[in-house]
Amino acid sequence: MSKNCPSCNSKNIAKIFWGLPADMGSLEEELNRKEIVLGGCNVTSYDPKWECTDYHHRWR
């Protein structure tokens, strides 16, 4: 992934998965590798898309 955190410039970022997963088993490997993080079940059109896995800063 070529993105950096706009707050700390870290390259350790993950895509935020919004909504209720039907099967957590299918996401477990990506969660363990910190490729995705869970965002929650309440989804809006203004939710952030990325999270810095070092400092938990979220942005669009």
C-alpha positions as CSV (number, residue, x, y, z in Angstrom):
1,M,0.0,0.0,0.0
2,S,1.5,3.4,-1.0
3,K,-0.5,5.6,1.4
4,N,1.0,7.2,4.5
5,C,-0.8,8.5,7.6
6,P,-1.4,12.3,7.1
7,S,-0.9,12.8,10.9
8,C,2.4,10.9,11.6
9,N,3.5,9.8,8.1
10,S,3.5,6.1,9.1
11,K,3.2,3.5,6.4
12,N,1.3,1.2,8.8
13,I,-2.2,1.8,7.7
14,A,-5.3,-0.4,7.3
15,K,-8.5,-0.1,5.4
16,I,-11.5,0.2,7.7
17,F,-14.2,-2.5,7.3
18,W,-17.6,-1.0,8.1
19,G,-20.7,-3.0,8.8
20,L,-21.5,-6.3,10.4
21,P,-19.3,-9.1,9.0
22,A,-21.3,-12.2,8.1
23,D,-18.3,-14.4,8.8
24,M,-15.5,-13.2,11.1
25,G,-13.4,-16.3,10.1
26,S,-12.9,-15.0,6.6
27,L,-11.5,-11.7,8.0
28,E,-9.4,-13.1,10.8
29,E,-6.1,-13.3,8.7
30,E,-6.5,-9.8,7.4
31,L,-7.2,-8.5,10.9
32,N,-4.2,-10.3,12.3
33,R,-1.9,-8.8,9.6
34,K,-3.5,-5.4,10.3
35,E,-4.5,-5.0,6.7
36,I,-8.0,-4.1,7.9
37,V,-9.6,-2.9,11.1
38,L,-13.2,-3.0,12.2
39,G,-15.1,0.3,12.0
40,G,-18.4,-0.6,13.5
41,C,-22.0,-1.3,12.4
42,N,-23.3,2.2,12.0
43,V,-22.4,3.2,8.5
44,T,-22.7,6.7,7.0
45,S,-21.5,8.3,3.8
46,Y,-19.0,10.3,5.9
47,D,-17.1,7.5,7.5
48,P,-13.2,7.4,7.3
49,K,-11.7,4.8,5.0
50,W,-8.2,4.4,6.5
51,E,-6.7,4.0,10.0
52,C,-3.1,4.4,11.1
53,T,-2.4,1.2,13.0
54,D,0.4,2.9,15.0
55,Y,-1.7,5.8,16.5
56,H,-5.3,5.0,15.4
57,H,-5.7,8.2,13.4
58,R,-8.6,7.8,10.9
59,W,-9.2,9.7,7.7
60,R,-10.9,9.6,4.3
